[in-house]
Amino acid sequence: MVRRALPERTCVGCRRRAPASELLRIVAVGDEAGYSLRPDPARRMPGRGANMHPDPACFALAVRRRAFGRALRITGVLDHGELAEHIDAPTTTSGQPDRTRVASKVGRPT
C-alpha cells in the first residue's frame, strides 16, 4: 500500500503548517470599490488564494499583521467583513457554517 503525502499549506495568521484540508482558503474578489476577502471552503474559486485556520484567533493575527495583502499580492485596503462573518459563524465539522442553527435563530421571535 502506497501512502501519499497530503499537501501542506501555511496559515497566514499563526504561520503554522497544516494539511490543506484543515485550512480555509481565502480569495480576493475585486469590484468597483476595491477588493473584498471571501472564504472558499470548496477550494474552487479562481485566482490566488491564502490559507488560514478557520479560527478567530488566526483571523485576528492575520488582520493585525496585514498578512492577507502580502499573501494575495494586493496593495491597498481589503474589506474582510464577509470573511469575519464566516469565521465567527457556528460551524459544523466540515468547516461550513451550520445552516440549521442559523435557520433556527431566524425563525425565532425576539
Secondary structure as GFF3:
##gff-version 3
##sequence-region A 1 110
A	DSSP	beta_strand	8	10	.	.	.	ID=ss1
A	DSSP	beta_strand	17	19	.	.	.	ID=ss2
A	DSSP	three_ten_helix	20	22	.	.	.	ID=ss3
A	DSSP	beta_strand	24	31	.	.	.	ID=ss4
A	DSSP	beta_strand	34	39	.	.	.	ID=ss5
A	DSSP	beta_strand	49	52	.	.	.	ID=ss6
A	DSSP	alpha_helix	56	65	.	.	.	ID=ss7
A	DSSP	alpha_helix	67	72	.	.	.	ID=ss8
A	DSSP	beta_strand	78	79	.	.	.	ID=ss9
A	DSSP	alpha_helix	81	88	.	.	.	ID=ss10
A	DSSP	alpha_helix	99	107	.	.	.	ID=ss11
###
